[in-house]
Amino acid sequence: MRLGAIGDCLRVLPAVARLARQLPQVQIGWVVEDWAAPVVLGNPLLNRVHVLSRKALRAGPRSALREAARMHAELHEARYDVAIDFHSRLKSGLVTWGSGATKRIGFDRNASTEANHRFTNLHVSLEDQWENRVLRYLRLLTPLGIPTSYDPSNTGLWVDPVEREKAVAWYASQARPEIAVFTGTSLHRRVDRWPLINWKQALREVTGAGHRVVVFWGPSEMEAAAELVRDVGDGASLAPATSLQQMMAMLGCFRLYLGANTAALHMAWLQGVPAVVLLGGRPARTDEPLPPVPSAMLSAAGVPPSYRLSGEAAVRAIVDIPVDSVVAATLRLLQH
């Protein structure tokens, strides 16, 4: 169970892949909210996807109760023996508790939030709260006696073959540019955005070195992305509007991801694409691509913090990343 945060849903997939490989006879379902569902729908590792309507959950108490009751009945009908809560919040805890599963696995009190641990009965502890999210989620398989090591050959990421074929054709039509750029973040993480003026300077230098970039964009970001492409000039182009599955397929075509610490990063590196990430005030080990995928995690001080920064320190950690550092890391990984 992982209800949302697209990047986190993607990073749960290696645990699902490990579970499916170790216990091939089991039926695996996933509970997810509708806005994040496209990154797991159709995945052959899953026998069923249970989709919660976020709109219904937010439309008032009666609507939320009706949606919760619908999901409760759907999960009981599926008769799951085990529920694994990868989300670790109150809402996911309620869904886990109401699933009817006798074994409900989640993180302990210290590693979860919003009293989530009260809704699970098999608890996993963490020694490092900033551990890489992929490894963190794999640990939830421990109560099942399943090895929790990461297997880079089986990440669980699935791209619709039709969308992949379209993406490959599109990439060829663009003369195979090397770098996918994603500058945006979700609205609640606006503090993690590098200034547009810095992006313009960095991409001018990268394209001036003979490399070509495609700028991707998300909801409400098209105008800024178009301005960036226009001001960079030759060597930069704007990606078309995409669905989540389309973006995932397209990002897998590139030689390098350059951008923010967001879901697009995980779409890319889980397909083996090296990454230059403007990390800012977050510990690198939490979000960095795992070996063998090369990456450069950049923070203003040159060394990512050992814990998550907040306030002005978090702002400065991203805003003050030098343009030269971004350009140098990009050119270095392209050579790699």
SULBELHU-V668897 format. One record per residue. N is the residue number from 0. RES is the residue in three letters. SS is DSSP state (A for helix, B for strand, O for the rest). BURIAL is 1 if it has 24 or more other C-alpha atoms within 12 Angstrom, else 0. D_FIRST is the distance of its C-alpha to the first C-alpha in whole Angstrom. Layout:
BEGIN
n;res;ss;burial;d_first
N;RES;SS;BURIAL;D_FIRST
N;RES;SS;BURIAL;D_FIRST
END
This chain:
BEGIN
n;res;ss;burial;d_first
0;MET;O;1;0
1;ARG;O;1;4
2;LEU;O;1;6
3;GLY;O;1;9
4;ALA;O;1;12
5;ILE;A;1;13
6;GLY;A;1;14
7;ASP;A;1;11
8;CYS;A;1;9
9;LEU;A;1;12
10;ARG;A;1;12
11;VAL;A;1;9
12;LEU;A;1;11
13;PRO;A;1;14
14;ALA;A;1;11
15;VAL;A;1;10
16;ALA;A;1;14
17;ARG;A;1;15
18;LEU;A;1;13
19;ALA;A;1;15
20;ARG;A;0;18
21;GLN;A;0;19
22;LEU;O;0;18
23;PRO;O;0;19
24;GLN;O;0;19
25;VAL;O;0;16
26;GLN;O;0;14
27;ILE;O;1;10
28;GLY;B;1;8
29;TRP;B;1;5
30;VAL;B;1;5
31;VAL;B;1;7
32;GLU;B;1;10
33;ASP;O;1;13
34;TRP;O;0;15
35;ALA;O;1;12
36;ALA;A;1;12
37;PRO;A;1;15
38;VAL;A;1;14
39;VAL;O;1;12
40;LEU;O;1;14
41;GLY;O;0;16
42;ASN;O;1;15
43;PRO;O;0;17
44;LEU;O;1;14
45;LEU;O;1;12
46;ASN;O;0;14
47;ARG;B;1;12
48;VAL;B;1;10
49;HIS;B;1;9
50;VAL;B;1;11
51;LEU;B;1;11
52;SER;O;1;15
53;ARG;A;0;15
54;LYS;A;0;19
55;ALA;A;0;19
56;LEU;A;0;17
57;ARG;O;0;19
58;ALA;O;0;22
59;GLY;O;0;23
60;PRO;A;0;23
61;ARG;A;0;24
62;SER;A;0;22
63;ALA;A;0;18
64;LEU;A;0;19
65;ARG;A;0;20
66;GLU;A;1;16
67;ALA;A;1;15
68;ALA;A;0;17
69;ARG;A;0;16
70;MET;A;1;13
71;HIS;A;1;13
72;ALA;A;0;16
73;GLU;A;1;14
74;LEU;A;1;12
75;HIS;A;0;15
76;GLU;A;0;17
77;ALA;A;1;14
78;ARG;O;0;15
79;TYR;O;1;12
80;ASP;O;0;13
81;VAL;B;1;11
82;ALA;B;1;7
83;ILE;B;1;6
84;ASP;O;1;5
85;PHE;O;1;6
86;HIS;O;1;7
87;SER;O;1;9
88;ARG;O;1;11
89;LEU;A;0;13
90;LYS;A;1;11
91;SER;A;1;7
92;GLY;A;1;9
93;LEU;A;1;11
94;VAL;A;1;9
95;THR;A;1;8
96;TRP;A;1;11
97;GLY;O;1;12
98;SER;O;1;10
99;GLY;O;1;14
100;ALA;O;1;12
101;THR;O;0;15
102;LYS;B;1;13
103;ARG;B;1;11
104;ILE;B;1;10
105;GLY;B;1;10
106;PHE;B;1;13
107;ASP;O;1;16
108;ARG;O;0;18
109;ASN;O;0;19
110;ALA;O;1;16
111;SER;O;1;14
112;THR;O;0;15
113;GLU;O;0;16
114;ALA;O;0;17
115;ASN;A;1;13
116;HIS;A;1;14
117;ARG;A;1;16
118;PHE;A;1;13
119;THR;O;1;12
120;ASN;O;1;15
121;LEU;B;1;15
122;HIS;B;1;15
123;VAL;B;1;15
124;SER;O;1;18
125;LEU;O;1;19
126;GLU;O;0;22
127;ASP;O;0;22
128;GLN;O;0;20
129;TRP;O;0;21
130;GLU;O;1;20
131;ASN;O;1;19
132;ARG;A;1;15
133;VAL;A;1;15
134;LEU;A;1;16
135;ARG;A;1;14
136;TYR;A;1;11
137;LEU;A;1;13
138;ARG;A;1;14
139;LEU;A;1;11
140;LEU;A;1;13
141;THR;A;1;16
142;PRO;A;1;16
143;LEU;A;1;16
144;GLY;O;0;19
145;ILE;O;0;18
146;PRO;O;0;19
147;THR;O;1;17
148;SER;O;1;20
149;TYR;O;1;19
150;ASP;O;1;21
151;PRO;O;1;22
152;SER;O;0;23
153;ASN;O;0;20
154;THR;O;1;17
155;GLY;O;1;15
156;LEU;O;1;16
157;TRP;O;1;18
158;VAL;O;1;20
159;ASP;O;1;22
160;PRO;A;0;25
161;VAL;A;0;27
162;GLU;A;1;26
163;ARG;A;0;27
164;GLU;A;0;30
165;LYS;A;0;31
166;ALA;A;1;29
167;VAL;A;1;32
168;ALA;A;0;35
169;TRP;A;1;34
170;TYR;A;1;34
171;ALA;A;0;37
172;SER;A;0;39
173;GLN;O;1;38
174;ALA;O;0;40
175;ARG;O;1;37
176;PRO;O;1;37
177;GLU;O;1;36
178;ILE;B;1;33
179;ALA;B;1;30
180;VAL;B;1;30
181;PHE;B;1;28
182;THR;O;1;29
183;GLY;O;1;27
184;THR;O;1;24
185;SER;O;1;22
186;LEU;A;0;24
187;HIS;A;0;23
188;ARG;A;0;23
189;ARG;A;0;27
190;VAL;A;1;28
191;ASP;A;1;27
192;ARG;O;1;29
193;TRP;O;1;32
194;PRO;O;1;35
195;LEU;A;1;36
196;ILE;A;0;40
197;ASN;A;1;39
198;TRP;A;1;37
199;LYS;A;1;40
200;GLN;A;1;42
201;ALA;A;1;39
202;LEU;A;1;39
203;ARG;A;1;43
204;GLU;A;1;43
205;VAL;A;1;41
206;THR;A;1;42
207;GLY;A;0;46
208;ALA;O;0;45
209;GLY;O;0;45
210;HIS;O;1;41
211;ARG;O;1;39
212;VAL;B;1;36
213;VAL;B;1;34
214;VAL;B;1;32
215;PHE;B;1;29
216;TRP;O;1;28
217;GLY;O;1;25
218;PRO;O;0;26
219;SER;O;0;29
220;GLU;O;1;30
221;MET;A;0;32
222;GLU;A;0;35
223;ALA;A;1;35
224;ALA;A;1;34
225;ALA;A;1;37
226;GLU;A;0;39
227;LEU;A;1;38
228;VAL;A;1;39
229;ARG;A;0;42
230;ASP;A;1;43
231;VAL;A;1;42
232;GLY;O;0;44
233;ASP;O;0;45
234;GLY;O;1;42
235;ALA;B;1;39
236;SER;B;1;38
237;LEU;B;1;35
238;ALA;O;1;32
239;PRO;O;0;32
240;ALA;O;0;29
241;THR;O;0;26
242;SER;O;0;23
243;LEU;A;1;20
244;GLN;A;1;20
245;GLN;A;1;24
246;MET;A;1;24
247;MET;A;1;21
248;ALA;A;1;24
249;MET;A;1;27
250;LEU;A;1;26
251;GLY;O;1;26
252;CYS;O;1;29
253;PHE;O;1;31
254;ARG;O;1;32
255;LEU;B;1;31
256;TYR;B;1;28
257;LEU;B;1;30
258;GLY;B;1;28
259;ALA;B;1;26
260;ASN;O;1;23
261;THR;O;1;20
262;ALA;A;1;18
263;ALA;A;1;21
264;LEU;A;1;22
265;HIS;A;1;19
266;MET;A;1;19
267;ALA;A;1;23
268;TRP;A;1;23
269;LEU;O;1;20
270;GLN;O;1;23
271;GLY;O;1;25
272;VAL;O;1;27
273;PRO;B;1;28
274;ALA;B;1;28
275;VAL;B;1;30
276;VAL;B;1;28
277;LEU;B;1;29
278;LEU;O;1;27
279;GLY;O;1;29
280;GLY;O;1;28
281;ARG;O;1;25
282;PRO;O;1;25
283;ALA;A;1;25
284;ARG;A;1;23
285;THR;A;1;20
286;ASP;A;1;20
287;GLU;O;1;23
288;PRO;O;1;23
289;LEU;O;1;23
290;PRO;O;0;26
291;PRO;O;0;28
292;VAL;O;1;27
293;PRO;O;1;29
294;SER;B;1;29
295;ALA;B;1;31
296;MET;B;1;29
297;LEU;B;1;31
298;SER;O;1;32
299;ALA;O;1;35
300;ALA;O;0;37
301;GLY;O;0;36
302;VAL;O;0;34
303;PRO;O;1;30
304;PRO;O;1;30
305;SER;O;0;29
306;TYR;O;0;27
307;ARG;O;1;25
308;LEU;O;0;28
309;SER;O;0;29
310;GLY;A;0;31
311;GLU;A;0;34
312;ALA;A;0;34
313;ALA;A;1;30
314;VAL;A;1;32
315;ARG;A;1;35
316;ALA;A;1;33
317;ILE;A;1;32
318;VAL;A;1;35
319;ASP;O;1;37
320;ILE;O;1;36
321;PRO;O;1;39
322;VAL;A;1;40
323;ASP;A;0;41
324;SER;A;1;39
325;VAL;A;1;36
326;VAL;A;1;39
327;ALA;A;0;40
328;ALA;A;1;36
329;THR;A;1;36
330;LEU;A;1;39
331;ARG;A;0;38
332;LEU;A;1;35
333;LEU;A;1;37
334;GLN;A;0;40
335;HIS;O;0;37
END
